[in-house]
Amino acid sequence: MNLPDRLWSHEETAAFLGVPEATLHFWNHKGIGPVSFKVGRYRRYDPDDIGRWLRTRRETATGQVCDS
């Protein structure tokens, strides 16, 4: 298992994605956001997981989400 140099905080992840922290909380609650880990009482994200999740969110020219 390759571990990242550093996990991102919830705040850092929301800022990177350009979404409000509340949106990221909602996505976590619904199970539709990027993979995260609970470390103690804190949620953490692997930057590689964020990249993989983003690639699954690509949209076609018609606005349809594709899974490539």
PyMOL Python script that loads the backbone (N, CA, C, O; Angstrom):
from pymol import cmd

cmd.read_pdbstr("""\
ATOM      1  N   MET A   1       0.848  -1.182   0.000  1.00  0.00           N
ATOM      2  CA  MET A   1       0.000   0.000   0.000  1.00  0.00           C
ATOM      3  C   MET A   1       0.886   1.237   0.000  1.00  0.00           C
ATOM      4  O   MET A   1       1.732   1.408   0.878  1.00  0.00           O
ATOM      5  N   ASN A   2       0.686   2.090  -0.987  1.00  0.00           N
ATOM      6  CA  ASN A   2       1.441   3.342  -1.059  1.00  0.00           C
ATOM      7  C   ASN A   2       0.689   4.424  -0.306  1.00  0.00           C
ATOM      8  O   ASN A   2      -0.452   4.746  -0.635  1.00  0.00           O
ATOM      9  N   LEU A   3       1.327   4.974   0.693  1.00  0.00           N
ATOM     10  CA  LEU A   3       0.702   6.038   1.478  1.00  0.00           C
ATOM     11  C   LEU A   3       1.089   7.397   0.907  1.00  0.00           C
ATOM     12  O   LEU A   3       2.218   7.588   0.455  1.00  0.00           O
ATOM     13  N   PRO A   4       0.147   8.343   0.929  1.00  0.00           N
ATOM     14  CA  PRO A   4       0.466   9.690   0.437  1.00  0.00           C
ATOM     15  C   PRO A   4       1.419  10.385   1.398  1.00  0.00           C
ATOM     16  O   PRO A   4       1.551   9.991   2.557  1.00  0.00           O
ATOM     17  N   ASP A   5       2.083  11.427   0.901  1.00  0.00           N
ATOM     18  CA  ASP A   5       2.950  12.220   1.772  1.00  0.00           C
ATOM     19  C   ASP A   5       2.155  12.836   2.913  1.00  0.00           C
ATOM     20  O   ASP A   5       2.623  12.921   4.048  1.00  0.00           O
ATOM     21  N   ARG A   6       0.937  13.265   2.583  1.00  0.00           N
ATOM     22  CA  ARG A   6       0.098  13.925   3.573  1.00  0.00           C
ATOM     23  C   ARG A   6      -1.351  13.821   3.134  1.00  0.00           C
ATOM     24  O   ARG A   6      -1.652  13.947   1.947  1.00  0.00           O
ATOM     25  N   LEU A   7      -2.250  13.592   4.081  1.00  0.00           N
ATOM     26  CA  LEU A   7      -3.678  13.611   3.793  1.00  0.00           C
ATOM     27  C   LEU A   7      -4.183  15.043   3.857  1.00  0.00           C
ATOM     28  O   LEU A   7      -3.641  15.868   4.593  1.00  0.00           O
ATOM     29  N   TRP A   8      -5.226  15.336   3.081  1.00  0.00           N
ATOM     30  CA  TRP A   8      -5.807  16.672   3.083  1.00  0.00           C
ATOM     31  C   TRP A   8      -6.933  16.749   4.100  1.00  0.00           C
ATOM     32  O   TRP A   8      -7.652  15.776   4.328  1.00  0.00           O
ATOM     33  N   SER A   9      -7.071  17.904   4.700  1.00  0.00           N
ATOM     34  CA  SER A   9      -8.185  18.144   5.619  1.00  0.00           C
ATOM     35  C   SER A   9      -9.464  18.355   4.817  1.00  0.00           C
ATOM     36  O   SER A   9      -9.435  18.511   3.596  1.00  0.00           O
ATOM     37  N   HIS A  10     -10.574  18.357   5.527  1.00  0.00           N
ATOM     38  CA  HIS A  10     -11.871  18.629   4.897  1.00  0.00           C
ATOM     39  C   HIS A  10     -11.851  20.020   4.254  1.00  0.00           C
ATOM     40  O   HIS A  10     -12.326  20.201   3.134  1.00  0.00           O
ATOM     41  N   GLU A  11     -11.303  20.982   4.965  1.00  0.00           N
ATOM     42  CA  GLU A  11     -11.240  22.358   4.472  1.00  0.00           C
ATOM     43  C   GLU A  11     -10.373  22.469   3.220  1.00  0.00           C
ATOM     44  O   GLU A  11     -10.748  23.138   2.257  1.00  0.00           O
ATOM     45  N   GLU A  12      -9.212  21.810   3.235  1.00  0.00           N
ATOM     46  CA  GLU A  12      -8.316  21.846   2.080  1.00  0.00           C
ATOM     47  C   GLU A  12      -8.965  21.193   0.863  1.00  0.00           C
ATOM     48  O   GLU A  12      -8.827  21.680  -0.260  1.00  0.00           O
ATOM     49  N   THR A  13      -9.667  20.097   1.091  1.00  0.00           N
ATOM     50  CA  THR A  13     -10.313  19.386  -0.010  1.00  0.00           C
ATOM     51  C   THR A  13     -11.417  20.232  -0.624  1.00  0.00           C
ATOM     52  O   THR A  13     -11.522  20.330  -1.847  1.00  0.00           O
ATOM     53  N   ALA A  14     -12.240  20.843   0.220  1.00  0.00           N
ATOM     54  CA  ALA A  14     -13.310  21.709  -0.279  1.00  0.00           C
ATOM     55  C   ALA A  14     -12.726  22.873  -1.079  1.00  0.00           C
ATOM     56  O   ALA A  14     -13.243  23.223  -2.140  1.00  0.00           O
ATOM     57  N   ALA A  15     -11.658  23.464  -0.573  1.00  0.00           N
ATOM     58  CA  ALA A  15     -11.024  24.587  -1.275  1.00  0.00           C
ATOM     59  C   ALA A  15     -10.463  24.126  -2.614  1.00  0.00           C
ATOM     60  O   ALA A  15     -10.628  24.818  -3.619  1.00  0.00           O
ATOM     61  N   PHE A  16      -9.807  22.978  -2.647  1.00  0.00           N
ATOM     62  CA  PHE A  16      -9.250  22.452  -3.894  1.00  0.00           C
ATOM     63  C   PHE A  16     -10.352  22.212  -4.923  1.00  0.00           C
ATOM     64  O   PHE A  16     -10.188  22.528  -6.101  1.00  0.00           O
ATOM     65  N   LEU A  17     -11.482  21.647  -4.470  1.00  0.00           N
ATOM     66  CA  LEU A  17     -12.587  21.356  -5.376  1.00  0.00           C
ATOM     67  C   LEU A  17     -13.396  22.595  -5.729  1.00  0.00           C
ATOM     68  O   LEU A  17     -14.182  22.582  -6.676  1.00  0.00           O
ATOM     69  N   GLY A  18     -13.200  23.674  -4.960  1.00  0.00           N
ATOM     70  CA  GLY A  18     -13.926  24.909  -5.229  1.00  0.00           C
ATOM     71  C   GLY A  18     -15.386  24.839  -4.824  1.00  0.00           C
ATOM     72  O   GLY A  18     -16.239  25.475  -5.442  1.00  0.00           O
ATOM     73  N   VAL A  19     -15.674  24.066  -3.784  1.00  0.00           N
ATOM     74  CA  VAL A  19     -17.044  23.935  -3.287  1.00  0.00           C
ATOM     75  C   VAL A  19     -17.075  24.330  -1.814  1.00  0.00           C
ATOM     76  O   VAL A  19     -16.056  24.245  -1.130  1.00  0.00           O
ATOM     77  N   PRO A  20     -18.230  24.759  -1.321  1.00  0.00           N
ATOM     78  CA  PRO A  20     -18.339  25.047   0.109  1.00  0.00           C
ATOM     79  C   PRO A  20     -18.127  23.780   0.940  1.00  0.00           C
ATOM     80  O   PRO A  20     -18.420  22.672   0.489  1.00  0.00           O
ATOM     81  N   GLU A  21     -17.618  23.957   2.146  1.00  0.00           N
ATOM     82  CA  GLU A  21     -17.415  22.811   3.031  1.00  0.00           C
ATOM     83  C   GLU A  21     -18.722  22.083   3.288  1.00  0.00           C
ATOM     84  O   GLU A  21     -18.731  20.859   3.426  1.00  0.00           O
ATOM     85  N   ALA A  22     -19.828  22.818   3.354  1.00  0.00           N
ATOM     86  CA  ALA A  22     -21.136  22.196   3.581  1.00  0.00           C
ATOM     87  C   ALA A  22     -21.496  21.245   2.452  1.00  0.00           C
ATOM     88  O   ALA A  22     -22.112  20.206   2.692  1.00  0.00           O
ATOM     89  N   THR A  23     -21.122  21.584   1.229  1.00  0.00           N
ATOM     90  CA  THR A  23     -21.381  20.700   0.090  1.00  0.00           C
ATOM     91  C   THR A  23     -20.601  19.408   0.241  1.00  0.00           C
ATOM     92  O   THR A  23     -21.135  18.327  -0.004  1.00  0.00           O
ATOM     93  N   LEU A  24     -19.349  19.510   0.639  1.00  0.00           N
ATOM     94  CA  LEU A  24     -18.527  18.317   0.845  1.00  0.00           C
ATOM     95  C   LEU A  24     -19.109  17.464   1.967  1.00  0.00           C
ATOM     96  O   LEU A  24     -19.125  16.238   1.857  1.00  0.00           O
ATOM     97  N   HIS A  25     -19.586  18.084   3.038  1.00  0.00           N
ATOM     98  CA  HIS A  25     -20.263  17.347   4.119  1.00  0.00           C
ATOM     99  C   HIS A  25     -21.487  16.609   3.566  1.00  0.00           C
ATOM    100  O   HIS A  25     -21.698  15.437   3.876  1.00  0.00           O
ATOM    101  N   PHE A  26     -22.287  17.290   2.757  1.00  0.00           N
ATOM    102  CA  PHE A  26     -23.491  16.688   2.175  1.00  0.00           C
ATOM    103  C   PHE A  26     -23.123  15.504   1.295  1.00  0.00           C
ATOM    104  O   PHE A  26     -23.751  14.449   1.387  1.00  0.00           O
ATOM    105  N   TRP A  27     -22.104  15.664   0.435  1.00  0.00           N
ATOM    106  CA  TRP A  27     -21.671  14.571  -0.418  1.00  0.00           C
ATOM    107  C   TRP A  27     -21.245  13.370   0.418  1.00  0.00           C
ATOM    108  O   TRP A  27     -21.572  12.233   0.079  1.00  0.00           O
ATOM    109  N   ASN A  28     -20.518  13.613   1.513  1.00  0.00           N
ATOM    110  CA  ASN A  28     -20.099  12.517   2.393  1.00  0.00           C
ATOM    111  C   ASN A  28     -21.313  11.808   2.980  1.00  0.00           C
ATOM    112  O   ASN A  28     -21.368  10.579   3.024  1.00  0.00           O
ATOM    113  N   HIS A  29     -22.276  12.591   3.427  1.00  0.00           N
ATOM    114  CA  HIS A  29     -23.491  12.037   4.024  1.00  0.00           C
ATOM    115  C   HIS A  29     -24.251  11.171   3.028  1.00  0.00           C
ATOM    116  O   HIS A  29     -24.764  10.112   3.388  1.00  0.00           O
ATOM    117  N   LYS A  30     -24.324  11.617   1.776  1.00  0.00           N
ATOM    118  CA  LYS A  30     -25.037  10.889   0.735  1.00  0.00           C
ATOM    119  C   LYS A  30     -24.207   9.763   0.119  1.00  0.00           C
ATOM    120  O   LYS A  30     -24.742   8.920  -0.601  1.00  0.00           O
ATOM    121  N   GLY A  31     -22.899   9.748   0.398  1.00  0.00           N
ATOM    122  CA  GLY A  31     -22.035   8.718  -0.174  1.00  0.00           C
ATOM    123  C   GLY A  31     -21.709   8.950  -1.634  1.00  0.00           C
ATOM    124  O   GLY A  31     -21.408   8.005  -2.362  1.00  0.00           O
ATOM    125  N   ILE A  32     -21.766  10.218  -2.076  1.00  0.00           N
ATOM    126  CA  ILE A  32     -21.508  10.515  -3.486  1.00  0.00           C
ATOM    127  C   ILE A  32     -20.225  11.315  -3.698  1.00  0.00           C
ATOM    128  O   ILE A  32     -19.867  11.622  -4.835  1.00  0.00           O
ATOM    129  N   GLY A  33     -19.548  11.648  -2.634  1.00  0.00           N
ATOM    130  CA  GLY A  33     -18.330  12.442  -2.730  1.00  0.00           C
ATOM    131  C   GLY A  33     -17.096  11.573  -2.805  1.00  0.00           C
ATOM    132  O   GLY A  33     -17.187  10.348  -2.891  1.00  0.00           O
ATOM    133  N   PRO A  34     -15.948  12.210  -2.773  1.00  0.00           N
ATOM    134  CA  PRO A  34     -14.695  11.449  -2.806  1.00  0.00           C
ATOM    135  C   PRO A  34     -14.513  10.623  -1.537  1.00  0.00           C
ATOM    136  O   PRO A  34     -15.054  10.950  -0.481  1.00  0.00           O
ATOM    137  N   VAL A  35     -13.749   9.558  -1.663  1.00  0.00           N
ATOM    138  CA  VAL A  35     -13.445   8.689  -0.524  1.00  0.00           C
ATOM    139  C   VAL A  35     -12.740   9.506   0.559  1.00  0.00           C
ATOM    140  O   VAL A  35     -11.873  10.333   0.275  1.00  0.00           O
ATOM    141  N   SER A  36     -13.135   9.253   1.804  1.00  0.00           N
ATOM    142  CA  SER A  36     -12.479   9.939   2.921  1.00  0.00           C
ATOM    143  C   SER A  36     -12.260   8.958   4.053  1.00  0.00           C
ATOM    144  O   SER A  36     -12.808   7.855   4.063  1.00  0.00           O
ATOM    145  N   PHE A  37     -11.452   9.381   5.002  1.00  0.00           N
ATOM    146  CA  PHE A  37     -11.121   8.575   6.171  1.00  0.00           C
ATOM    147  C   PHE A  37     -11.430   9.368   7.422  1.00  0.00           C
ATOM    148  O   PHE A  37     -11.256  10.586   7.450  1.00  0.00           O
ATOM    149  N   LYS A  38     -11.886   8.683   8.455  1.00  0.00           N
ATOM    150  CA  LYS A  38     -12.015   9.333   9.751  1.00  0.00           C
ATOM    151  C   LYS A  38     -10.738   9.025  10.534  1.00  0.00           C
ATOM    152  O   LYS A  38     -10.399   7.863  10.757  1.00  0.00           O
ATOM    153  N   VAL A  39     -10.048  10.068  10.939  1.00  0.00           N
ATOM    154  CA  VAL A  39      -8.852   9.934  11.769  1.00  0.00           C
ATOM    155  C   VAL A  39      -9.192  10.655  13.064  1.00  0.00           C
ATOM    156  O   VAL A  39      -9.157  11.883  13.144  1.00  0.00           O
ATOM    157  N   GLY A  40      -9.525   9.854  14.083  1.00  0.00           N
ATOM    158  CA  GLY A  40     -10.061  10.465  15.296  1.00  0.00           C
ATOM    159  C   GLY A  40     -11.403  11.088  14.951  1.00  0.00           C
ATOM    160  O   GLY A  40     -12.285  10.418  14.414  1.00  0.00           O
ATOM    161  N   ARG A  41     -11.553  12.344  15.253  1.00  0.00           N
ATOM    162  CA  ARG A  41     -12.813  13.024  14.919  1.00  0.00           C
ATOM    163  C   ARG A  41     -12.710  13.839  13.624  1.00  0.00           C
ATOM    164  O   ARG A  41     -13.625  14.587  13.278  1.00  0.00           O
ATOM    165  N   TYR A  42     -11.613  13.690  12.930  1.00  0.00           N
ATOM    166  CA  TYR A  42     -11.365  14.480  11.723  1.00  0.00           C
ATOM    167  C   TYR A  42     -11.505  13.635  10.467  1.00  0.00           C
ATOM    168  O   TYR A  42     -11.136  12.461  10.454  1.00  0.00           O
ATOM    169  N   ARG A  43     -12.037  14.234   9.416  1.00  0.00           N
ATOM    170  CA  ARG A  43     -12.152  13.575   8.123  1.00  0.00           C
ATOM    171  C   ARG A  43     -10.939  13.982   7.289  1.00  0.00           C
ATOM    172  O   ARG A  43     -10.586  15.160   7.224  1.00  0.00           O
ATOM    173  N   ARG A  44     -10.307  13.002   6.654  1.00  0.00           N
ATOM    174  CA  ARG A  44      -9.123  13.248   5.837  1.00  0.00           C
ATOM    175  C   ARG A  44      -9.293  12.611   4.469  1.00  0.00           C
ATOM    176  O   ARG A  44     -10.030  11.639   4.299  1.00  0.00           O
ATOM    177  N   TYR A  45      -8.588  13.187   3.493  1.00  0.00           N
ATOM    178  CA  TYR A  45      -8.701  12.765   2.101  1.00  0.00           C
ATOM    179  C   TYR A  45      -7.313  12.521   1.529  1.00  0.00           C
ATOM    180  O   TYR A  45      -6.376  13.275   1.792  1.00  0.00           O
ATOM    181  N   ASP A  46      -7.196  11.461   0.746  1.00  0.00           N
ATOM    182  CA  ASP A  46      -5.962  11.168   0.018  1.00  0.00           C
ATOM    183  C   ASP A  46      -6.042  11.935  -1.302  1.00  0.00           C
ATOM    184  O   ASP A  46      -6.997  11.744  -2.055  1.00  0.00           O
ATOM    185  N   PRO A  47      -5.070  12.794  -1.605  1.00  0.00           N
ATOM    186  CA  PRO A  47      -5.105  13.544  -2.869  1.00  0.00           C
ATOM    187  C   PRO A  47      -5.264  12.651  -4.101  1.00  0.00           C
ATOM    188  O   PRO A  47      -5.903  13.055  -5.072  1.00  0.00           O
ATOM    189  N   ASP A  48      -4.692  11.445  -4.076  1.00  0.00           N
ATOM    190  CA  ASP A  48      -4.849  10.528  -5.212  1.00  0.00           C
ATOM    191  C   ASP A  48      -6.307  10.105  -5.382  1.00  0.00           C
ATOM    192  O   ASP A  48      -6.786   9.976  -6.508  1.00  0.00           O
ATOM    193  N   ASP A  49      -7.014   9.889  -4.271  1.00  0.00           N
ATOM    194  CA  ASP A  49      -8.432   9.539  -4.333  1.00  0.00           C
ATOM    195  C   ASP A  49      -9.251  10.691  -4.916  1.00  0.00           C
ATOM    196  O   ASP A  49     -10.208  10.467  -5.656  1.00  0.00           O
ATOM    197  N   ILE A  50      -8.871  11.917  -4.579  1.00  0.00           N
ATOM    198  CA  ILE A  50      -9.571  13.083  -5.121  1.00  0.00           C
ATOM    199  C   ILE A  50      -9.415  13.112  -6.641  1.00  0.00           C
ATOM    200  O   ILE A  50     -10.384  13.350  -7.362  1.00  0.00           O
ATOM    201  N   GLY A  51      -8.199  12.869  -7.125  1.00  0.00           N
ATOM    202  CA  GLY A  51      -7.959  12.842  -8.572  1.00  0.00           C
ATOM    203  C   GLY A  51      -8.772  11.763  -9.261  1.00  0.00           C
ATOM    204  O   GLY A  51      -9.357  12.004 -10.317  1.00  0.00           O
ATOM    205  N   ARG A  52      -8.816  10.566  -8.671  1.00  0.00           N
ATOM    206  CA  ARG A  52      -9.607   9.474  -9.262  1.00  0.00           C
ATOM    207  C   ARG A  52     -11.090   9.844  -9.280  1.00  0.00           C
ATOM    208  O   ARG A  52     -11.772   9.609 -10.277  1.00  0.00           O
ATOM    209  N   TRP A  53     -11.587  10.413  -8.198  1.00  0.00           N
ATOM    210  CA  TRP A  53     -12.990  10.800  -8.115  1.00  0.00           C
ATOM    211  C   TRP A  53     -13.311  11.862  -9.173  1.00  0.00           C
ATOM    212  O   TRP A  53     -14.352  11.799  -9.828  1.00  0.00           O
ATOM    213  N   LEU A  54     -12.417  12.830  -9.333  1.00  0.00           N
ATOM    214  CA  LEU A  54     -12.645  13.872 -10.341  1.00  0.00           C
ATOM    215  C   LEU A  54     -12.726  13.291 -11.745  1.00  0.00           C
ATOM    216  O   LEU A  54     -13.564  13.705 -12.546  1.00  0.00           O
ATOM    217  N   ARG A  55     -11.863  12.340 -12.039  1.00  0.00           N
ATOM    218  CA  ARG A  55     -11.886  11.738 -13.372  1.00  0.00           C
ATOM    219  C   ARG A  55     -13.217  11.037 -13.644  1.00  0.00           C
ATOM    220  O   ARG A  55     -13.640  10.960 -14.798  1.00  0.00           O
ATOM    221  N   THR A  56     -13.880  10.527 -12.615  1.00  0.00           N
ATOM    222  CA  THR A  56     -15.186   9.879 -12.816  1.00  0.00           C
ATOM    223  C   THR A  56     -16.296  10.902 -12.996  1.00  0.00           C
ATOM    224  O   THR A  56     -17.406  10.538 -13.383  1.00  0.00           O
ATOM    225  N   ARG A  57     -16.023  12.168 -12.727  1.00  0.00           N
ATOM    226  CA  ARG A  57     -17.039  13.212 -12.797  1.00  0.00           C
ATOM    227  C   ARG A  57     -16.995  13.996 -14.101  1.00  0.00           C
ATOM    228  O   ARG A  57     -17.721  14.980 -14.242  1.00  0.00           O
ATOM    229  N   ARG A  58     -16.184  13.599 -15.036  1.00  0.00           N
ATOM    230  CA  ARG A  58     -16.104  14.308 -16.320  1.00  0.00           C
ATOM    231  C   ARG A  58     -17.447  14.327 -16.997  1.00  0.00           C
ATOM    232  O   ARG A  58     -18.199  13.354 -16.940  1.00  0.00           O
ATOM    233  N   GLU A  59     -17.748  15.438 -17.638  1.00  0.00           N
ATOM    234  CA  GLU A  59     -19.013  15.554 -18.355  1.00  0.00           C
ATOM    235  C   GLU A  59     -18.764  15.644 -19.860  1.00  0.00           C
ATOM    236  O   GLU A  59     -17.750  16.166 -20.322  1.00  0.00           O
ATOM    237  N   THR A  60     -19.716  15.121 -20.587  1.00  0.00           N
ATOM    238  CA  THR A  60     -19.654  15.254 -22.045  1.00  0.00           C
ATOM    239  C   THR A  60     -20.153  16.643 -22.425  1.00  0.00           C
ATOM    240  O   THR A  60     -20.606  17.401 -21.568  1.00  0.00           O
ATOM    241  N   ALA A  61     -20.071  16.967 -23.687  1.00  0.00           N
ATOM    242  CA  ALA A  61     -20.521  18.283 -24.164  1.00  0.00           C
ATOM    243  C   ALA A  61     -22.016  18.496 -23.904  1.00  0.00           C
ATOM    244  O   ALA A  61     -22.467  19.638 -23.821  1.00  0.00           O
ATOM    245  N   THR A  62     -22.780  17.422 -23.775  1.00  0.00           N
ATOM    246  CA  THR A  62     -24.214  17.546 -23.531  1.00  0.00           C
ATOM    247  C   THR A  62     -24.544  17.636 -22.047  1.00  0.00           C
ATOM    248  O   THR A  62     -25.714  17.723 -21.674  1.00  0.00           O
ATOM    249  N   GLY A  63     -23.508  17.615 -21.192  1.00  0.00           N
ATOM    250  CA  GLY A  63     -23.754  17.706 -19.752  1.00  0.00           C
ATOM    251  C   GLY A  63     -23.949  16.374 -19.070  1.00  0.00           C
ATOM    252  O   GLY A  63     -24.209  16.324 -17.868  1.00  0.00           O
ATOM    253  N   GLN A  64     -23.825  15.280 -19.825  1.00  0.00           N
ATOM    254  CA  GLN A  64     -23.968  13.956 -19.240  1.00  0.00           C
ATOM    255  C   GLN A  64     -22.664  13.544 -18.573  1.00  0.00           C
ATOM    256  O   GLN A  64     -21.592  13.712 -19.154  1.00  0.00           O
ATOM    257  N   VAL A  65     -22.742  13.011 -17.371  1.00  0.00           N
ATOM    258  CA  VAL A  65     -21.551  12.536 -16.678  1.00  0.00           C
ATOM    259  C   VAL A  65     -21.146  11.210 -17.297  1.00  0.00           C
ATOM    260  O   VAL A  65     -21.965  10.305 -17.460  1.00  0.00           O
ATOM    261  N   CYS A  66     -19.854  11.109 -17.644  1.00  0.00           N
ATOM    262  CA  CYS A  66     -19.354   9.851 -18.193  1.00  0.00           C
ATOM    263  C   CYS A  66     -18.431   9.205 -17.169  1.00  0.00           C
ATOM    264  O   CYS A  66     -17.842   9.897 -16.338  1.00  0.00           O
ATOM    265  N   ASP A  67     -18.304   7.914 -17.223  1.00  0.00           N
ATOM    266  CA  ASP A  67     -17.497   7.156 -16.261  1.00  0.00           C
ATOM    267  C   ASP A  67     -16.180   6.713 -16.851  1.00  0.00           C
ATOM    268  O   ASP A  67     -15.764   5.575 -16.635  1.00  0.00           O
ATOM    269  N   SER A  68     -15.514   7.574 -17.587  1.00  0.00           N
ATOM    270  CA  SER A  68     -14.227   7.175 -18.185  1.00  0.00           C
ATOM    271  C   SER A  68     -13.079   7.557 -17.300  1.00  0.00           C
ATOM    272  O   SER A  68     -11.924   7.300 -17.642  1.00  0.00           O
TER     273      SER A  68
END
""", "prot")
cmd.dss("prot")
cmd.show_as("cartoon", "prot")
cmd.util.cbc("prot")
cmd.orient("prot")
